Amino acid sequence: MEKIIFSIKLLIKSYYHLTINISDYEKSLPFYKDLFSYLGWQVVKEGAKHAGFTDGSAEIWLKETGEDYKKSGYHRKRTGVNHLAFRVKTREEVDQFYREFLVPRKISSLYGSPKPFPQYTNKYYAAFFEDPDRLKLEVVCL
């Protein structure tokens, strides 16, 4: 009997969604609503302890962490998500984000950013900051 071998290649166009567990929905939701609104993202759904946002292509969902899992807190050096980066087209847009979003809200930037980060690529320019749980976020141009 002849053995037939099938090979299927899946072509992934982009990722569909990411869910971020947050420790305090009431504290994090206003932060993310403000951030996503500034970035031009829309609310997909908002519930009692969860919310979703989209840029029309991908989605990011927030979900409050269950009480049994809140004890250890978040640290980006542990296994899991280290940080999340949003790409823009120009350095000017990174600087604009810093001036118009971070500064008025008194959100501290990390690493003296915005600035070039040549250790990543010679065109890497970014502003790093943190959400209320200290998840590192970034607005970057390459």
N, C-alpha and C positions, 0 to 999 in steps of 0.2 A: 504494500500500500504506500502510495506517494504522500510525503508529508508536505503540507502547504504552510509556508511561513508568511505571516502578514506583517507589514511594517506601516505604521501610521504616524505621520508627522503632524503634530499640532502646531499651527502657526499662531502664536499669541501676539495679538495686536498691542495690547497694553494691559495693565492690571485693572481690575474692576473696582475693588474696594479694599479699604483698610479699616479695621476697628481698633480704636484706642480705648483701653480701660482707664477710667479716670477715678480718682479717689472721692471727689466731692462735686457732684453734678451741678449744684447751685453755684459753686465757685468757678468751675471750668466752663460751663455753658456760655456765660456772658463773654468770657475771654475769646472763645472760639467763634462765637457768632460775630463778634467785632472783627476778628482776624479774617474770617472767611468773607464777610461782607466787603472788607477793604480789598481783598484779593479778587473780588468779582464772583465768588462762589455763591450758590443758592442753597437754601434749606430744602432738603428732600422730605424730611419728616422730623417732627419733634414730639417726643413722648415724655412720660413721667421721669424716666431715668435714662433716656437715650435720645440721640439726635443724629441726623445724617445731613451731609453737605456734598454738593457736586459742582464741578467746573463744567459739566456737560459731557464729560468723558469718563471720569473716574469719581468715586465717592469716598469720603472719609466719614466714619461713624464714631460717635462717642458713646460709651456705655459705662455707667457707674459700676465700679468694682464691687463684688459681693463682700459683705462684712467679713467672712472667713478668710478673705485674701488680702485685706487692707493692711494687716499687721506689719509686713516687711517693707511696705512702701516701694516707691519706684527708684531705681538707680540705673542710668544708661550703661553702666559697665557690667551689669548682670546680663544673663542670657535674655534675649528678646530685642525689641526695637531700641536702637541707639539714638537715632534722630530722624527727623523728617525734613526734607528740603523741597522748597517751592522754587521752580526755575522761572526767571524773568529774562528779557532779551538784552538789557543793557546795564552797565554799572550805574547809570543815572537812575534807573528804576530801583536798584538796590538802595542807593542813597535817598531817593524819594521815600521809599518805604521806611527807612530809618527816621527821616525827618518828620514824616506825616503820621506814622503809626507808632513807632517805639517811643520817640521822645515825648510827645504830648501825653502818653499814657504812663510815662515814667517806668517803662519796661527797660531794664538794663540789657545792654548788648554784652555778649561774651567775647573774650579774646581781643578787646580793643577794636572790634568790628563796628561799622563796615570797613573792610580793607581787602587787599589782595592776599591770597593764600597760595603762593607759588609752589608750596610743597605738594599740592594736589595737582594742579596744571598751571601753566604759565598765564592763563587767562582767567583763572578762578578768582572771583570777587564776591564776597558774601557778607551778610549780616546774620550773626547767630544770636539767639535769645532762647528763653525757656517759657514753657506754659506753667500754670499754677502747680502742677505736680513735678516740675523740673524736667519734663521731657524737652530735649533740645530741639529747637526748630531753626530753620535757616531759609533765608531768601538769597538766591544765588544767581549769578550769570556766569556763563562759561565762554 
